[in-house]
Amino acid sequence: MGLEEEIEEIEEEIANTPYNKSTEGHIGRLKAKLAEKKEKLETQQSGSGGPGGYAVEQHGDATVALVGFPSVGKSTLINALTNADSEVGSYEFTTLDVNPGMLDYKGADIQILDVPGLIEGAAGGRGGGKEVLSVVRSADLVVFVLSAFEIEQYDRLSEELYNTKIRLDEEPPVVRVTRKGQGGIDVNAGKDLSLDEDTIKQVLRERGFVNADVAIRGDPDIDRLVDGVMDNRVYLPSMVAVNKVDLIEPDYAETVKAELAERDIDPEEAVFISAEKEKGLDAFKERLWEELDLIRIYMDKPGRGVDYEEPLMLREGSTVDDALHKLGGSFEERFRFARVSGPSAKHDEQQVGRDHELRDEDVLRIVARK
């Protein structure tokens, strides 16, 4: 029996096993085994001469991947937003390669990737899906581009991303496993953990752990426990853009909102656009900015004053040390202290060290040794 058949057999057994406390450990072991088999299959396929994914050189301050089924309007959207020149057609599979464009917004260079349309079965390699998904995994934000007439495509798209180890809009589970020489498996978790300790041990044993200390924070379910143990998932934020709204009747908009709500997508959080008519693009750009958590730092340059034209772009939560790292050169070695004015400072020209957390539109001056 080949790996693909073994995977199908395990998936069928999971589907046919009723979930309850007595079967929890068995299902946990099956899910751990399933993850292991999928890893082996992926490694086997990668080593068989198949494509290893698109090589898209990343530029700019952040990267956004537009995902959607063929002919949903991604190429039209990226052309409207950026300097890309993606071939546009009304037939399927127009985009045959990853097409990057650069959006200049609030001083940030945001690379937007128009990837080939995903189709059902992409995670299994159908339609070049694995190569497409390898690009998505390296992005900073995933944007679902949906037709207003086919909101249900979100279900299949999100499933394909999940099956290729992409987890959207969730924090990584805190599961730390440390091997040890003897003593079996010891579980250290809080009182709010719902999973049975034996279930956790079965999952660990299926992954080859015989002697280990396991620390778990929070209350992960079996799937998140397996994710934490596998430790190779990618966690990304996402947003939804509903395209072709210029083609719908006003009363149909309520139907679209209801279909979004059925999928736990807040209609107020989705962005409604017409890429063809270039409507709703300002709202789209602003949502990109919010989801990417970028902040602008204006550098006060000796003898030249504050540069408000080309800010240093960092991520929310970044410190002076992060700014030094991005500036490069000899700043990190020569750093003495910094002076900050703006939202993060208690007063203008506040003297701070490397660990000072910066905020959007701070003015930063680096004082360095000569």
C-alpha positions as CSV (number, residue, x, y, z in Angstrom):
1,M,0.0,0.0,0.0
2,G,1.4,3.4,-1.0
3,L,1.5,6.5,1.1
4,E,-1.5,8.1,-0.6
5,E,-3.6,5.0,0.0
6,E,-2.5,4.9,3.7
7,I,-3.5,8.6,4.1
8,E,-6.9,8.0,2.6
9,E,-7.4,5.0,4.9
10,I,-6.5,7.0,8.0
11,E,-8.7,9.9,7.0
12,E,-11.6,7.5,6.5
13,E,-11.1,6.0,9.9
14,I,-11.0,9.4,11.5
15,A,-14.2,10.4,9.8
16,N,-15.9,7.2,10.8
17,T,-14.8,7.3,14.5
18,P,-17.3,9.1,16.7
19,Y,-15.6,11.7,18.9
20,N,-16.0,11.3,22.7
21,K,-13.8,11.1,25.7
22,S,-13.1,7.3,25.3
23,T,-12.0,7.7,21.6
24,E,-10.1,10.9,22.1
25,G,-6.7,9.3,22.5
26,H,-7.3,7.0,19.5
27,I,-8.3,9.9,17.3
28,G,-5.3,11.9,18.5
29,R,-3.0,9.1,17.6
30,L,-4.6,8.8,14.2
31,K,-4.3,12.6,13.5
32,A,-0.6,12.5,14.5
33,K,0.0,9.5,12.2
34,L,-1.9,11.3,9.4
35,A,0.3,14.4,9.8
36,E,3.4,12.2,9.8
37,K,2.3,10.4,6.6
38,K,1.5,13.6,4.8
39,E,5.0,14.9,5.7
40,K,6.6,11.8,4.2
41,L,4.5,12.1,1.1
42,E,5.5,15.7,0.6
43,T,9.1,14.9,1.1
44,Q,8.8,12.0,-1.3
45,Q,7.2,14.2,-4.0
46,S,9.8,17.0,-3.5
47,G,12.6,14.5,-4.0
48,S,11.1,13.0,-7.1
49,G,12.1,15.7,-9.5
50,G,8.9,17.7,-9.2
51,P,8.8,21.4,-9.0
52,G,9.9,22.9,-5.7
53,G,7.8,26.0,-5.8
54,Y,7.9,29.4,-7.5
55,A,11.0,31.4,-6.8
56,V,9.6,34.9,-6.2
57,E,12.2,37.3,-4.9
58,Q,10.6,39.3,-2.1
59,H,11.0,43.1,-2.1
60,G,9.6,46.0,-0.2
61,D,8.4,46.2,3.4
62,A,5.7,43.5,3.3
63,T,4.3,40.8,1.0
64,V,0.7,40.2,0.3
65,A,-0.6,37.1,-1.5
66,L,-3.9,37.3,-3.4
67,V,-5.6,33.9,-3.5
68,G,-8.7,32.9,-5.4
69,F,-10.1,30.6,-7.9
70,P,-9.3,31.2,-11.6
71,S,-10.8,34.3,-13.2
72,V,-12.1,35.8,-10.0
73,G,-10.4,39.1,-10.9
74,K,-7.0,39.0,-9.1
75,S,-5.1,40.1,-12.2
76,T,-7.4,43.0,-12.7
77,L,-7.1,44.0,-9.1
78,I,-3.3,43.9,-8.9
79,N,-3.1,45.9,-12.1
80,A,-5.4,48.5,-10.6
81,L,-3.4,48.6,-7.4
82,T,0.2,48.4,-8.6
83,N,2.7,48.8,-11.4
84,A,2.2,45.2,-12.4
85,D,1.3,44.2,-15.9
86,S,-0.6,41.0,-15.5
87,E,-2.4,39.6,-18.6
88,V,-6.1,39.8,-18.0
89,G,-8.7,37.6,-19.7
90,S,-12.2,36.3,-19.1
91,Y,-11.2,32.7,-19.3
92,E,-9.7,30.3,-16.7
93,F,-6.0,29.9,-16.0
94,T,-5.0,33.3,-17.4
95,T,-2.3,33.7,-14.8
96,L,0.3,31.0,-15.5
97,D,3.1,32.4,-13.2
98,V,3.3,34.4,-10.1
99,N,3.1,38.1,-11.0
100,P,4.4,40.6,-8.4
101,G,3.5,44.2,-8.3
102,M,4.5,47.0,-5.9
103,L,2.0,49.2,-4.1
104,D,3.3,52.4,-2.6
105,Y,1.0,53.3,0.4
106,K,1.8,55.7,3.2
107,G,5.5,55.5,2.4
108,A,5.5,51.7,2.5
109,D,6.4,49.5,-0.5
110,I,3.9,46.6,-0.3
111,Q,4.6,43.7,-2.7
112,I,1.4,42.1,-3.9
113,L,1.6,38.7,-5.5
114,D,-1.0,37.7,-8.0
115,V,-0.6,33.9,-7.8
116,P,-2.2,31.4,-10.2
117,G,-5.8,30.6,-9.4
118,L,-6.1,27.9,-6.8
119,I,-8.3,25.0,-7.6
120,E,-9.7,22.2,-5.5
121,G,-7.0,19.7,-4.7
122,A,-4.2,22.3,-4.8
123,A,-2.7,21.0,-1.5
124,G,-2.4,17.6,-3.1
125,G,-0.5,19.0,-6.1
126,R,-3.4,19.4,-8.6
127,G,-3.0,22.2,-11.0
128,G,0.4,23.1,-9.8
129,G,-1.2,23.9,-6.4
130,K,1.8,23.0,-4.3
131,E,4.0,25.5,-6.1
132,V,1.4,28.2,-5.6
133,L,0.9,27.4,-2.0
134,S,4.6,27.6,-1.3
135,V,4.4,31.3,-2.4
136,V,1.5,31.9,-0.1
137,R,3.4,30.4,2.9
138,S,6.1,33.1,2.5
139,A,3.7,36.0,2.5
140,D,2.9,38.4,5.4
141,L,-0.8,38.5,4.6
142,V,-3.3,36.4,2.7
143,V,-6.1,38.1,0.9
144,F,-9.1,36.0,-0.3
145,V,-10.4,37.4,-3.5
146,L,-14.0,36.2,-3.9
147,S,-16.6,36.8,-6.6
148,A,-19.8,38.3,-5.1
149,F,-21.6,35.5,-6.8
150,E,-19.5,32.6,-5.4
151,I,-18.8,33.3,-1.8
152,E,-18.8,29.5,-1.2
153,Q,-15.4,29.4,-2.8
154,Y,-14.0,30.6,0.5
155,D,-14.7,27.1,2.0
156,R,-12.5,25.3,-0.5
157,L,-9.8,27.9,-0.5
158,S,-9.4,28.0,3.2
159,E,-9.4,24.1,3.3
160,E,-6.6,24.0,0.7
161,L,-4.5,26.5,2.7
162,Y,-5.2,24.5,5.9
163,N,-4.1,21.2,4.2
164,T,-0.8,22.8,3.3
165,K,0.0,23.7,6.9
166,I,-1.1,27.4,6.7
167,R,-3.1,28.5,9.7
168,L,-5.0,31.7,9.4
169,D,-6.0,34.3,12.0
170,E,-4.9,32.3,15.0
171,E,-2.0,32.4,17.4
172,P,0.4,29.4,17.4
173,P,-0.3,26.9,20.1
174,V,2.2,27.0,23.0
175,V,3.4,23.4,23.0
176,R,7.1,22.8,24.0
177,V,8.6,19.3,23.9
178,T,12.0,18.6,25.3
179,R,13.6,15.2,24.9
180,K,15.2,13.6,27.9
181,G,17.1,10.4,28.6
182,Q,14.6,8.4,30.6
183,G,11.4,8.7,32.7
184,G,8.8,8.5,30.0
185,I,6.6,11.4,29.0
186,D,5.7,14.0,31.6
187,V,3.0,16.6,30.9
188,N,3.0,20.0,32.5
189,A,-0.2,21.9,31.8
190,G,-2.7,24.3,33.4
191,K,-6.0,23.3,35.0
192,D,-7.9,24.6,32.0
193,L,-6.6,21.9,29.7
194,S,-9.5,19.7,28.4
195,L,-7.4,17.0,26.7
196,D,-6.8,13.9,28.7
197,E,-3.1,13.3,29.6
198,D,-3.1,9.9,28.0
199,T,-4.3,11.5,24.7
200,I,-1.4,13.9,24.8
201,K,1.1,11.0,25.4
202,Q,-0.4,9.0,22.5
203,V,0.1,11.9,20.2
204,L,3.7,12.3,21.4
205,R,4.5,8.6,21.0
206,E,3.1,8.6,17.5
207,R,5.7,11.3,16.7
208,G,8.5,9.2,18.1
209,F,8.8,10.7,21.6
210,V,9.5,8.1,24.3
211,N,11.1,10.2,27.0
212,A,10.2,13.9,27.0
213,D,8.9,16.8,29.1
214,V,5.8,18.5,27.5
215,A,4.7,22.0,28.5
216,I,1.3,23.1,27.2
217,R,-0.2,26.5,27.8
218,G,-3.9,27.2,27.3
219,D,-6.5,24.7,26.1
220,P,-5.6,23.4,22.6
221,D,-7.8,20.8,21.0
222,I,-6.4,17.7,19.3
223,D,-5.7,19.5,16.0
224,R,-3.8,22.3,17.6
225,L,-1.9,19.9,19.8
226,V,-0.8,18.1,16.7
227,D,0.1,21.4,15.1
228,G,2.2,22.4,18.1
229,V,4.0,19.0,18.2
230,M,4.7,19.1,14.4
231,D,6.1,22.7,14.8
232,N,6.1,23.4,11.0
233,R,2.9,25.3,10.5
234,V,2.8,28.9,9.2
235,Y,0.5,31.4,11.0
236,L,-0.7,34.3,8.9
237,P,-3.4,37.0,9.1
238,S,-6.0,37.1,6.4
239,M,-8.7,39.4,5.0
240,V,-11.5,39.0,2.5
241,A,-12.2,41.1,-0.6
242,V,-15.5,40.6,-2.4
243,N,-15.0,41.5,-6.1
244,K,-17.5,42.3,-8.9
245,V,-19.9,44.2,-6.7
246,D,-20.7,46.5,-9.6
247,L,-22.6,43.6,-11.2
248,I,-24.9,42.8,-8.3
249,E,-28.4,44.3,-7.6
250,P,-28.6,46.3,-4.3
251,D,-30.9,43.7,-2.7
252,Y,-28.4,40.9,-3.5
253,A,-25.9,42.6,-1.2
254,E,-27.8,41.3,1.8
255,T,-27.5,37.8,0.4
256,V,-23.7,38.2,0.1
257,K,-23.4,39.5,3.7
258,A,-25.4,36.5,4.9
259,E,-23.2,34.1,3.1
260,L,-20.1,35.7,4.6
261,A,-21.6,35.6,8.1
262,E,-22.3,31.8,7.6
263,R,-18.6,31.4,7.3
264,D,-17.7,33.4,10.4
265,I,-16.6,36.3,8.2
266,D,-17.8,39.6,9.7
267,P,-19.4,41.5,6.7
268,E,-18.2,44.7,8.2
269,E,-14.6,43.4,8.1
270,A,-14.8,42.3,4.4
271,V,-13.9,44.8,1.7
272,F,-16.3,45.2,-1.2
273,I,-14.7,46.2,-4.4
274,S,-14.9,46.3,-8.2
275,A,-11.5,45.8,-9.6
276,E,-12.8,46.4,-13.1
277,K,-14.4,49.8,-12.2
278,E,-11.7,50.6,-9.6
279,K,-14.2,51.1,-6.8
280,G,-13.5,50.4,-3.2
281,L,-9.7,50.4,-3.7
282,D,-9.0,53.1,-1.1
283,A,-10.8,51.0,1.6
284,F,-8.9,47.9,0.3
285,K,-5.5,49.7,0.7
286,E,-6.4,50.9,4.2
287,R,-7.3,47.4,5.3
288,L,-4.0,46.1,3.9
289,W,-2.2,48.7,6.0
290,E,-4.1,47.8,9.2
291,E,-3.7,44.0,8.7
292,L,0.1,44.3,8.1
293,D,0.7,46.2,11.3
294,L,3.3,48.5,9.7
295,I,4.5,51.6,11.5
296,R,6.4,54.6,10.0
297,I,9.5,55.9,11.7
298,Y,10.8,59.2,10.6
299,M,14.6,59.4,10.9
300,D,16.2,62.6,12.2
301,K,19.4,62.7,10.1
302,P,22.3,64.8,11.4
303,G,22.7,68.0,9.4
304,R,19.7,67.1,7.2
305,G,16.7,67.2,9.5
306,V,13.8,64.8,9.7
307,D,13.0,62.8,6.6
308,Y,9.3,62.7,6.3
309,E,9.3,61.5,2.7
310,E,10.9,58.1,3.1
311,P,10.1,56.7,6.5
312,L,11.8,53.6,7.9
313,M,9.1,50.9,7.9
314,L,8.9,48.5,10.8
315,R,6.3,46.2,12.3
316,E,4.1,47.1,15.3
317,G,5.9,46.2,18.5
318,S,9.3,46.9,17.0
319,T,12.1,48.5,19.2
320,V,15.0,50.8,18.6
321,D,17.1,47.6,18.3
322,D,14.9,46.5,15.4
323,A,15.4,49.9,13.7
324,L,19.1,49.5,14.1
325,H,19.0,46.1,12.5
326,K,17.0,47.3,9.5
327,L,19.2,50.4,9.1
328,G,22.2,48.1,8.8
329,G,25.7,49.3,8.4
330,S,27.7,50.0,11.6
331,F,24.8,51.5,13.6
332,E,24.3,48.4,15.8
333,E,28.0,48.3,16.9
334,R,28.4,52.1,17.3
335,F,25.1,52.7,19.0
336,R,25.2,54.8,22.2
337,F,21.6,55.9,22.7
338,A,18.6,57.3,20.7
339,R,16.3,60.2,21.0
340,V,12.6,59.8,20.3
341,S,9.8,62.3,19.8
342,G,6.2,61.3,19.0
343,P,3.6,58.8,20.2
344,S,6.0,56.5,22.1
345,A,7.9,59.2,23.9
346,K,7.1,60.7,27.3
347,H,8.4,64.0,26.1
348,D,10.2,65.4,23.0
349,E,13.7,64.2,22.5
350,Q,13.4,61.5,25.1
351,Q,16.7,59.6,25.5
352,V,16.0,55.8,25.2
353,G,17.9,52.6,24.8
354,R,17.7,49.6,22.4
355,D,14.6,48.1,24.1
356,H,12.4,51.2,23.7
357,E,9.2,50.2,21.8
358,L,8.5,52.5,18.9
359,R,5.1,53.6,17.6
360,D,3.7,54.8,14.3
361,E,5.1,58.2,13.2
362,D,7.7,58.5,15.9
363,V,10.7,60.6,15.1
364,L,14.0,58.8,15.8
365,R,17.5,60.1,16.0
366,I,20.4,57.6,16.5
367,V,23.4,58.9,18.5
368,A,26.4,56.7,17.7
369,R,30.1,56.5,18.6
370,K,32.4,58.0,16.0
